[in-house]
Amino acid sequence: MNRLKKKFSNLEKKAEKALITFVSVNDPDFNTSKQIILSLPNFGADIIEIGLPFSDPMADGPVIQRSSLRGIKSGFNLLKTFKLITFFRNQDNQTPIVLMGYFNTISHFGIKRFFSNAKKVGVDGLIIVDLPPEEHDQLMAMDKKFNIDLIRLVTPTTDEKRLKLILKNATGFVYYVSVSGITGTKKPSISKVSKNISKIRRLTKLPIVVGFGIKYRKQIEQISKFADGVVVGSSLITVIEGAAEKNYNVKETLHDVQAFMKYLTTGLN
């Protein structure tokens, strides 16, 4: 059983839901990013989603766009990212890590080389935001060879025909995008999200998590009643951004991140 399956299985046994935290790697710099990611499990994160900075992040709102730019300006590259994950795995071999990014980054690095390195350092899942299911065939062989889950996105506008296509080769979990639009800019309708999650459950046995627009403890409490987990990204990155703007050191930044995580985690059980 891989780390993602084990995590969701263990949470289900405890009647708990997954808190998935999204942060951009190398934001605001390599060392601070490393310390934040190393600390997130202790702060309550069940799964860590690491964003790969990209110059044209079409699915991301202003907050994550700025974090991508900070990461790029601080010298982001995939080799540094794999080095950071190696540091993480030396301390934590249980918490699942999912990389989220855009196909250009992976293609430029080399698909086989990317998967080989990702497997070696302990990456569990991959979300490629801009690669539609019709183009996933070129990655399926790598998915099976290296046992890295390819996690699919489903949106409010996904009809049943396309949903079946998306779910056909989905692994790990299903990521339901709660709003039509980019990250961190809209508040989801809980009733609509619940209704759409019910439709997806009829077609898959995979865990379903909800992301985009999740900022508040109340939202987490509501969504946790019908979903298997929630993804918190922009609001967490806002905390990191605030610390960077105030020129906080690593210790002060971690203090702010921990305080925010404490606020969130009370709504998950």
ABEGO torsion letter per residue (X at the ends): XBAAAAAAAAAAAAGBBBBBBBBBBGOABAAAAAAAAAAAAAAGBABBBBBBBBABBAABBAAAAAAAAAAAAAGBBAAAAAAAAAAAAAABAABBBBBBBBAAAAAAAEAAAAAAAAAAAGBABBBBAABBAAAAAAAAAAAAAAGBBBBBBBBAABBAAAAAAAAAABBGBBBBBABBEBBGABBBBAAAAAAAAAAAAAABABBBBBBEGBABAAAAAAAAAABAEBBBAAAAAAAAAAAAAAGBBAAAAAAAAAAAAAAAAAAAX
